[in-house]
C-alpha cells in the first residue's frame, strides 16, 4: 500500500454524524424502497451506517443450504452498498463443511469488493488459505 495520500482523502473534513452498527435482523427488508426510507431516517438523526452485521448459519453439510445462505449474504451486501455502509460482517459459529462454505464466502467477498463494501468474517474460518 502506498504511503502517499489521494486528493479525495486529503479533502476529507469531519462531519457531525455518529457512525452506527446495524444488525441485519433488525432490517424489515432489503428492498430499495425500505432502504431508502431507512437511510433518510438515519441521516435525519445524524447517524451514518458504518457496519452491517449478518448472522449466518453454515451448520448443515448441504450445498443447497450453503448457497441459500450465500444468497442472503449477497442481498445484505447490496443493502450495505445502498446504505453507504463501509463494512459488512458475516458472523457465524459453526461450519459443517469448509469445502462448501469457503468458496461461497469467497464469492460473497468478491461481490462485496465490486460493490464497494469490505466483507469481514467473524467465524471459525477465514478466506485466507
Secondary structure by P-SEA (a helix, b strand, c coil): ccccccccccccccccbbbbbbbccccccccaaaaaaaaaaaaaacccccbbbbbcccccccaaaaaaaaaaaaaaaaaaaaacccbbbbbbcccccaaaaaaaaaaaaaaaaaacbbbbbcccccccc
